[in-house]
Amino acid sequence: MPVPWVQYVLDEPLSVYLQGPWSYIRSYGIYAGAAFLARKYFAGSTNTWERNMHGKVVMVTGGTSGIGAAVVEDLARRGAQIVLLVRSLSDEFTVDYITDLRARTDNQLIYAEACDLADLSSVRKFATKWIDNAPVRRLDMVICAAGVATPPFKERRVTRDGVEEQWGVNYLAHTHLLNILSPALRAQPADRDVRVILLTCAAYVLADLDLADFDFQKRGYPSSRPWRVYGASKLALMTYGAELQRRCDVYERPDKNPNKVRVMMVDPGLIRTSLTRRFLTFGSLFGLLIYLLTWLFWAFILKTPLGGAQPVLHCAMSPEVLQGEGGKLFGECREKKAQRKEVEDRGFATALWEVTEKEVKALEVRSTLEKKKAEKAEKVAEKKEAKKGKLSYMNMPGSPSEASRIWYKTFRYKLMNEAPSHNSAFKVYSLHAPVFP
Ligand SMILES: NC(=O)c1ccc[n+]([C@@H]2O[C@H](COP(=O)([O-])OP(=O)(O)OC[C@H]3O[C@@H](n4cnc5c(N)ncnc54)[C@H](OP(=O)(O)O)[C@@H]3O)[C@@H](O)[C@H]2O)c1
């Protein structure tokens, strides 16, 4: 025991020990304080509303990643019944994600439905299946959080329908989904408030939206300034949202009660998600290296996904957002004024609505014809192969590929049909949302 040292420590006045740290605090404290305040500013505001979500059915696009995933987790913890619209049900990630989410949130009412937003026929298939039910299925909220942003200097990407990807996924698919679902939204009981939340982005200010060429086919894709296209998809989505609100407002319910559908657009700010990462790194490995080296800077100025989820949660829970007119823009958990006049321009909104309907119809017809043509060609090729007697070993019963196909089918079957069992290897016993009257 170092008794002399202890004696020395006890004999010295406290100020001797504080001298060192205090001089540090005086020199650097101001910077630390400024950094703390700046980080608080960049982290954004927090939703302060609480809402019991038990029994509420919430449909979410983009709920598997980034902002959408943070929103889903919060709502699932509050007991909401979640219907995730995902690209595909067969991919292992979806199964694992839902299994983990159910366990983490202690909520078994989380389901997934296939609805690939890059394929209008997939959207129609899901949405018509949803509304094809009497009495109408319960639906309290639709959150459109899926989105894509093509990084600069990348080629124009197209959806399965051959339309520019950002336009197709961010705008066309969501409007297509909501248009088909809108009878179900309007037909909810009069005492139920129904919220539609559309995620937009500040980039809508930079939009270059031309109704005669909205996916930049005639003008040429601006790969050095892709935000013109991304922004256009968001500006169009906001204009559509405002118009959807107006159309719901003038709808006359059979029971003569007032409309309870409330459309809201949310600008979440700048968030550290895979979309932002892809954009900042220009979708390149070199860009990723630079991003990793400057990670602290980005971590400082960008919001976390949970931070980005706050304005969405505010719109999902606050009773204030139901006051006054709907179809408004929200950011930082409060109403904001849209900076582009198109959003409130009724003439423009009607024209956009009509052009969109025409485009969706044309794209669907074209895709269906192309699919049929491809199917026919495939059948002809199969017949030719069969005639030549060239049935490959890999397709024969008992072959390795046949075995894996059967294993996969069994796996799918178990996944969809097996009753809940703690011994089951398949913890997700059903991905499909049951019918909710
Ligand atoms: N990050 C930001 O700074 C920021 C800023 C303003 C606005 N926003 C908007 O916020 C929303 C969410 O963005 P995020 O940053 O969270 O992006 P993210 O992490 O990349 O998530 C995008 C989500 O969209 C889904 N998705 C993409 N294409 C799809 C398709 N064809 N079919 C079905 N789902 C599809 C993705 O599913 P997979 O997992 O299957 O790919 C994923 O769940 C977007 O609308 C975005 O425009 C983001």
The ligand as an SDF file (V2000), in Angstrom:
LIG
                    3D

 48 52  0  0  0  0  0  0  0  0999 V2000
  -31.7050    9.0980  -47.3570 N   0  0  0  0  0  0  0  0  0  0  0  0
  -31.9850   10.3710  -47.4710 C   0  0  0  0  0  0  0  0  0  0  0  0
  -31.1430   11.2240  -47.1550 O   0  0  0  0  0  0  0  0  0  0  0  0
  -33.3220   10.8040  -47.9840 C   0  0  0  0  0  0  0  0  0  0  0  0
  -33.5770   12.1820  -48.0210 C   0  0  0  0  0  0  0  0  0  0  0  0
  -34.8140   12.6050  -48.4520 C   0  0  0  0  0  0  0  0  0  0  0  0
  -35.7620   11.6850  -48.8450 C   0  0  0  0  0  0  0  0  0  0  0  0
  -35.4710   10.3550  -48.8280 N   0  0  0  0  0  0  0  0  0  0  0  0
  -36.5180    9.4310  -49.2630 C   0  0  0  0  0  0  0  0  0  0  0  0
  -36.8170    8.5530  -48.2010 O   0  0  0  0  0  0  0  0  0  0  0  0
  -37.2190    7.3010  -48.7280 C   0  0  0  0  0  0  0  0  0  0  0  0
  -36.4190    6.1850  -48.0610 C   0  0  0  0  0  0  0  0  0  0  0  0
  -35.0830    6.3630  -48.4140 O   0  0  0  0  0  0  0  0  0  0  0  0
  -33.8840    5.6170  -47.6440 P   0  0  0  0  0  0  0  0  0  0  0  0
  -32.7950    6.6020  -47.5870 O   0  0  0  0  0  0  0  0  0  0  0  0
  -34.3720    4.9870  -46.4190 O   0  0  0  0  0  0  0  0  0  0  0  0
  -33.4850    4.5410  -48.7430 O   0  0  0  0  0  0  0  0  0  0  0  0
  -32.9910    3.0180  -48.6210 P   0  0  0  0  0  0  0  0  0  0  0  0
  -32.3610    2.7670  -47.3010 O   0  0  0  0  0  0  0  0  0  0  0  0
  -32.1730    2.7820  -49.8430 O   0  0  0  0  0  0  0  0  0  0  0  0
  -34.3570    2.2090  -48.7010 O   0  0  0  0  0  0  0  0  0  0  0  0
  -35.0870    2.1960  -49.8670 C   0  0  0  0  0  0  0  0  0  0  0  0
  -36.2100    1.2060  -49.7070 C   0  0  0  0  0  0  0  0  0  0  0  0
  -36.9610    1.1870  -50.9270 O   0  0  0  0  0  0  0  0  0  0  0  0
  -37.1290   -0.1540  -51.3230 C   0  0  0  0  0  0  0  0  0  0  0  0
  -37.2330   -0.2990  -52.7720 N   0  0  0  0  0  0  0  0  0  0  0  0
  -36.4060    0.1970  -53.6990 C   0  0  0  0  0  0  0  0  0  0  0  0
  -36.7920   -0.2320  -54.9240 N   0  0  0  0  0  0  0  0  0  0  0  0
  -37.8800   -1.0070  -54.7300 C   0  0  0  0  0  0  0  0  0  0  0  0
  -38.7270   -1.7500  -55.5840 C   0  0  0  0  0  0  0  0  0  0  0  0
  -38.5190   -1.7740  -56.8990 N   0  0  0  0  0  0  0  0  0  0  0  0
  -39.7670   -2.4430  -55.0620 N   0  0  0  0  0  0  0  0  0  0  0  0
  -39.9880   -2.4410  -53.7320 C   0  0  0  0  0  0  0  0  0  0  0  0
  -39.2140   -1.7740  -52.8570 N   0  0  0  0  0  0  0  0  0  0  0  0
  -38.1590   -1.0680  -53.3610 C   0  0  0  0  0  0  0  0  0  0  0  0
  -35.8770   -0.8430  -50.8440 C   0  0  0  0  0  0  0  0  0  0  0  0
  -36.1000   -2.2400  -50.8190 O   0  0  0  0  0  0  0  0  0  0  0  0
  -34.8260   -3.2310  -50.9640 P   0  0  0  0  0  0  0  0  0  0  0  0
  -34.2710   -3.2930  -49.5800 O   0  0  0  0  0  0  0  0  0  0  0  0
  -35.4300   -4.4950  -51.4600 O   0  0  0  0  0  0  0  0  0  0  0  0
  -33.8880   -2.5960  -51.9310 O   0  0  0  0  0  0  0  0  0  0  0  0
  -35.7200   -0.2230  -49.4670 C   0  0  0  0  0  0  0  0  0  0  0  0
  -36.5260   -0.8640  -48.5220 O   0  0  0  0  0  0  0  0  0  0  0  0
  -37.0400    7.3810  -50.2260 C   0  0  0  0  0  0  0  0  0  0  0  0
  -38.2680    7.6630  -50.8220 O   0  0  0  0  0  0  0  0  0  0  0  0
  -36.1030    8.5480  -50.4080 C   0  0  0  0  0  0  0  0  0  0  0  0
  -36.3090    9.1740  -51.6470 O   0  0  0  0  0  0  0  0  0  0  0  0
  -34.2740    9.8970  -48.3870 C   0  0  0  0  0  0  0  0  0  0  0  0
  1  2  1  0
  2  3  2  0
  2  4  1  0
  4  5  1  0
  4 48  2  0
  5  6  2  0
  6  7  1  0
  7  8  2  0
  8  9  1  0
  8 48  1  0
  9 10  1  0
  9 46  1  0
 10 11  1  0
 11 12  1  0
 11 44  1  0
 12 13  1  0
 13 14  1  0
 14 15  2  0
 14 16  1  0
 14 17  1  0
 17 18  1  0
 18 19  2  0
 18 20  1  0
 18 21  1  0
 21 22  1  0
 22 23  1  0
 23 24  1  0
 23 42  1  0
 24 25  1  0
 25 26  1  0
 25 36  1  0
 26 27  1  0
 26 35  1  0
 27 28  2  0
 28 29  1  0
 29 30  1  0
 29 35  2  0
 30 31  1  0
 30 32  2  0
 32 33  1  0
 33 34  2  0
 34 35  1  0
 36 37  1  0
 36 42  1  0
 37 38  1  0
 38 39  2  0
 38 40  1  0
 38 41  1  0
 42 43  1  0
 44 45  1  0
 44 46  1  0
 46 47  1  0
M  CHG  2   8   1  16  -1
M  END
$$$$
